[in-house]
């Protein structure tokens, strides 16, 4: 006899996140490193566990290898459970059809059998793109109290950014009367965070209707929500006021990393009342050399620092050699910054070597934009890589060609 | 190497470092920012392919059991084998005075049912107060190839006249052990010292332990190896790399400080095929604030550093306040050091609190120790 669950979570983790450019060339966006030792997916997963949700389906599609390996059996988030826990849900073949997940709604639709196994009263729908701490249990209480069919978590965004979000208008009880998906202009600044709670029967009936509609894009924001609103269903907006950042672009990923720094960080990873869990590895402690200078930075296990690090976030096993200098940058795991090299206002992906006396990026005050360096590259000695540049294998080949 | 079982003595030499082992076994003494002493021995065993390890405990082993858990961190949560804690075996009829053992041989006698019940042909025995990263597989291969009954790991060490409890060995050109005796000389010098790491044929060990019980022997090397040196074949295996034994507070301090040496650190932790495993804890990366200045130090995740730290070892979750200067110190997990403090050659145990403005100093040969949960 399978035990019933009150609420389960469905996490949409199949997106490519193409605006992260080189960072998502070989890995899905939720598996992108953040804050030294986290992946983006740690945030919604930790929120689930901290909110008492012990059953999570993770829908993967784009480049799932790293993500699957990272999730493993879910033990890091205490989601290795005898009934429920974490389940990776990939697209599959069926007798009559087989298709990729064609949209957010379709991904959930294809996994209705997973949902039904737990007979939940409510289904929480999440995406793996955001950095935030949120108590979904409080949102569920609001959903129940409002006797809602669907509750959408919302936050206030600046007027000039409304075109990126689903924008809605709600009355004083929170009931939504107007919803526009990514409007060019809008009166309201109440934006959807992409976090939904559905009462299960309503979710199933709308997903089934949506699947039957051949003209639909199978998307929550574009199809399901507008349809439910038009049908007069009880849709409510649940206001969220804490830190929330969509890390969909290289700039926002960098900014969000910087928000972890400072004496009073905008986002506190050391908050013991709402811990963020991640896979921890048995790396040795990090070592600070005799002449190392490090200030206002996050440094992770396995690093060896002999040079200067300022206003930066370093993931595990980064080596900063003597005379090297890293400022205003996000450095992923296993990167080596060789002697005398300088890195300014850059994001460098895993296992890249920055050759001796090279310069990557320019001082942030005068920079036109972030320099993004892909993973597993070898930047030759004494290279100069300007600001606002993407460095991939081809770029390195061109440097070498120009030299020979 | 599924044909080898590991056996670790977790309480051995506890009395050498009474401050650190008052509340825990030698095996669970914190070391090197995030490790416990047993991690080195366990990792060495696991990397040689051993899948079954018995840990002989005696007393105070709660912290050890907490650390080991299911053995998952060392990949020793296995369908069969894995990690097995061997607590003292006391029957209702035992004489209370004699029921708890005090020597290695008595500990083995207590674990005889484990030794007899194993299916593996070979046993690796090790103390838990050793810090090294060695290829035990090579030693096991050498033992099997030699057809010896037992192989003892030795390490050439400089001994001074005042050491005690150390066994020095002599061996012939075929690595056959010819003599083993306690070091009693007044003059110092380089000697081949027994590291207490052994590979034995399990049947040999079982017979020796049962035999010792019949004869009332108590000391492993003196009574079994020394007496039988002519009858049984014991080989030696030389270890050339870093090897340290924690046998006093001073050696605990010096070994910890050895980690600041790049060669030692890379030998212990830099070998990608033999990482040192430990129980992982969820902690965020270390935070360095604007006022932080850290030199020649090892820092674990979860630390928050606002002051100056030099030549020190900081365990997970340590907090160092503004205008505080920490030098030559070992600060264990979750130690909190307030503002405007000056700490020199201090060892704090877990969860110690040093309030604002305190000025504490020990000396390298006699570090100042602050116990668990103590407040200054």
Interface residues (C-beta under 8 A of the other chain):
Chain A: X35 X36 X37 X75 X76 X263 X269 X270 X275 X276 X277 X278 X280 X281 X282 X283 X284 X285 X286 X287 X288 X289 X290 X291 X292 X293 X294 X295 X296 X297 X298 X299 X300 X301 X309 X313 X314
Chain B: X32 X33 X34 X72 X73 X260 X265 X268 X269 X275 X276 X277 X278 X280 X281 X282 X283 X284 X285 X286 X287 X288 X289 X290 X291 X292 X293 X294 X295 X296 X297 X298 X299 X300 X301 X302 X304 X309 X313 X314
